[in-house]
Amino acid sequence: MSMKSIQLNLSPEQVQDILHIALDDDSGRALLFVKTVLAKQVEKALKRH
């Protein structure tokens, strides 16, 4: 899989989750979000191109 710039679309709920994670300084929740949301979107975007 080659690396390249991508754009991700986040739902309003996902944006809200990110802001809450940042405010709460919740590293466990942040890691879960990266694994369950961001990583999947990144992998999908890289496969498309």
C-alpha positions in Angstrom: 0.0 0.0 0.0 1.6 3.3 -1.1 1.3 6.4 1.1 -0.2 9.5 -0.3 -2.3 12.5 0.8 -6.0 11.7 1.4 -9.0 13.5 2.7 -11.4 12.1 5.2 -15.0 12.9 5.7 -16.1 12.9 9.3 -19.7 12.9 10.5 -20.8 15.5 13.0 -20.8 12.8 15.7 -17.2 11.9 14.9 -16.2 15.6 15.0 -17.9 15.9 18.4 -16.1 12.8 19.6 -12.7 14.3 18.6 -13.5 17.5 20.4 -14.6 15.6 23.5 -11.5 13.4 23.4 -9.3 16.5 23.2 -11.1 18.3 26.1 -11.2 15.2 28.3 -7.5 14.2 27.5 -8.8 10.6 27.3 -6.0 8.6 25.7 -7.9 5.3 25.8 -10.9 6.8 24.0 -8.5 8.5 21.5 -6.8 5.2 20.7 -10.2 3.5 20.2 -11.3 6.2 17.9 -8.1 5.9 15.8 -8.5 2.2 15.5 -12.2 2.0 14.9 -12.8 5.1 12.8 -9.7 6.8 11.4 -7.6 3.7 10.5 -10.5 2.2 8.7 -11.2 5.3 6.7 -7.5 5.8 5.9 -7.2 2.2 4.7 -10.3 2.5 2.5 -9.1 5.8 1.0 -5.7 4.3 0.1 -7.3 1.3 -1.6 -9.5 3.5 -3.7 -6.6 5.2 -5.5 
